[in-house]
Amino acid sequence: MEKRLQESLQEEQLIRGFIFACTRETETECLNSLLFGTDRVYGPVVIRIRKGDLIFLNNVDTDVLYGVFKAVSDGGFKILPDAFGGRYPYQVRVRNLGQLIKINNAKEILKRFELKRNTPLFGKKLLRFLDLFVPQPTLIHYEDSVDDETATLIMQEKEKIRRRVDERDIEDEIPLIEATTFWDFQRQSYGLTPKGDNKYPGVTPALIIYNLVWRYTDPGDLVVDPMAGSGTTLDVCREEKRRSICFDIAPSRPDIIKNDSRNIPLEDNSVDMVFVDSPYGDNVKYNDDPNCIGKISSESEKFYDELEKVMKECYRILKPGKVIGWLIGDQWVKGRFTPVGFKVFQRLLKYFEPVDVICVARRGQASHRGPWFSRARRYNFYLRGFKYLFIMRKPENNSKNSEKPRKIKWTFYPRG
Ligand SMILES: C[S@@+](CC[C@H](N)C(=O)[O-])C[C@H]1O[C@@H](n2cnc3c(N)ncnc32)[C@H](O)[C@@H]1O
């Protein structure tokens, strides 16, 4: 009974289409093992594949498109760790939907369908794409004719897609990770579900955490946010298949643990990444808790002393070689500028080695409206236009990064 229920739920889920790439070198392994793989760049796409989705394989060397495959596992990380010599750890297991169909001129087809590598095929577009694989006299791409059984199986998939087509025919664009040190996100969240609460004072743009998580952790790794606010880190980690533990002095939801970040109840060297978006001073009222560091002015050294206690704890819980991302902005209040970012960076340098510094554009600020722009011009001050994201690493035991050989193999650039 339960099995039947599961099967019918499976039937009900929205079917999407995903295209994997292979080369002359990897095609045989893909087709023989019925396991397709890709690298970290498309990791965010692969982990969103669900059992039952439709999969296609594009040999980029021979310009051939193979189909139709059906995912028999969810997309995952290292399903078969040794497959493809370990180079393509984001994988999915598939089965053939009937006979293997081979279509030439893949590049031209993918261009015609305006397919982006980071966007799954949905609804009507997926239906049109499947039309390529069922026999129609007008299509000239086929090498072999398609047998009746295969055509029926594809038609059945089309019927399932058609049933849901008007209901949710929206594109779930999967963000690509940023390539430069300037990040400018138009929205606080991404994807189809909210991440954190965009009404929370000082909520973090979710794509900051998304980018850090995809660059510095693997699926299943543990991410900690000691000042979690509305829980943006929790929601991003859940969607990106990382484990997370989040604390706050005044939890805004039940899955955030009440805790003062100057004393984190976790073991030494146990965490794969820490993200902190701390108060920038006493400019925002977060809560009434007397231990909230957001009650201390960033014009006073005490503010940095207290944040340093948080840094020390983050250092203690992080595994050696792992990364912390710390988001912070400067302050200009009542005619006085405080370089909060530089001061926090100085403190961080006492514990961590710098990996990089990102400039994050500030959007949707209360001060970015109406009279503030003319005041800033008239009275000769600047509105805050950016925040710093400091990416730092806990040094490896007994080794300094600078002493490591710096040979880079661009085809597979490890995180180190
Ligand atoms: C900028 S907000 C974090 C926003 C959060 N990342 C989000 O997306 O909603 C800073 C948070 O630090 C918390 N906080 C301040 N002092 C704290 C302390 N001593 N221990 C733990 N959390 C603290 C505040 O309650 C506030 O929620």
The ligand as an SDF file (V2000), in Angstrom:
LIG
                    3D

 27 29  0  0  0  0  0  0  0  0999 V2000
   22.8120   41.1650   10.6050 C   0  0  0  0  0  0  0  0  0  0  0  0
   21.8560   40.1240   11.6290 S   0  0  0  0  0  0  0  0  0  0  0  0
   22.0130   38.5630   10.8710 C   0  0  0  0  0  0  0  0  0  0  0  0
   21.1030   38.4200    9.7040 C   0  0  0  0  0  0  0  0  0  0  0  0
   20.9440   36.9910    9.2340 C   0  0  0  0  0  0  0  0  0  0  0  0
   22.1370   36.5040    8.5720 N   0  0  0  0  0  0  0  0  0  0  0  0
   19.7390   36.8780    8.3200 C   0  0  0  0  0  0  0  0  0  0  0  0
   19.9140   36.6610    7.1010 O   0  0  0  0  0  0  0  0  0  0  0  0
   18.6110   37.0570    8.7600 O   0  0  0  0  0  0  0  0  0  0  0  0
   22.8660   39.9910   13.0820 C   0  0  0  0  0  0  0  0  0  0  0  0
   22.3020   39.0430   14.1180 C   0  0  0  0  0  0  0  0  0  0  0  0
   23.2620   38.9350   15.2010 O   0  0  0  0  0  0  0  0  0  0  0  0
   22.5300   38.5790   16.3560 C   0  0  0  0  0  0  0  0  0  0  0  0
   23.3800   38.7580   17.5470 N   0  0  0  0  0  0  0  0  0  0  0  0
   23.8080   39.9030   18.1010 C   0  0  0  0  0  0  0  0  0  0  0  0
   24.5680   39.6460   19.1760 N   0  0  0  0  0  0  0  0  0  0  0  0
   24.6290   38.3030   19.3080 C   0  0  0  0  0  0  0  0  0  0  0  0
   25.2930   37.4420   20.2210 C   0  0  0  0  0  0  0  0  0  0  0  0
   25.9970   37.9030   21.2380 N   0  0  0  0  0  0  0  0  0  0  0  0
   25.1600   36.1210   20.0140 N   0  0  0  0  0  0  0  0  0  0  0  0
   24.4190   35.6150   19.0010 C   0  0  0  0  0  0  0  0  0  0  0  0
   23.7590   36.3910   18.1190 N   0  0  0  0  0  0  0  0  0  0  0  0
   23.8720   37.7360   18.2530 C   0  0  0  0  0  0  0  0  0  0  0  0
   21.3170   39.4960   16.2890 C   0  0  0  0  0  0  0  0  0  0  0  0
   20.2640   39.0080   17.0970 O   0  0  0  0  0  0  0  0  0  0  0  0
   21.0010   39.4860   14.7840 C   0  0  0  0  0  0  0  0  0  0  0  0
   20.0060   38.5320   14.5080 O   0  0  0  0  0  0  0  0  0  0  0  0
  1  2  1  0
  2  3  1  0
  2 10  1  0
  3  4  1  0
  4  5  1  0
  5  6  1  0
  5  7  1  0
  7  8  2  0
  7  9  1  0
 10 11  1  0
 11 12  1  0
 11 26  1  0
 12 13  1  0
 13 14  1  0
 13 24  1  0
 14 15  1  0
 14 23  1  0
 15 16  2  0
 16 17  1  0
 17 18  1  0
 17 23  2  0
 18 19  1  0
 18 20  2  0
 20 21  1  0
 21 22  2  0
 22 23  1  0
 24 25  1  0
 24 26  1  0
 26 27  1  0
M  CHG  2   2   1   9  -1
M  END
$$$$
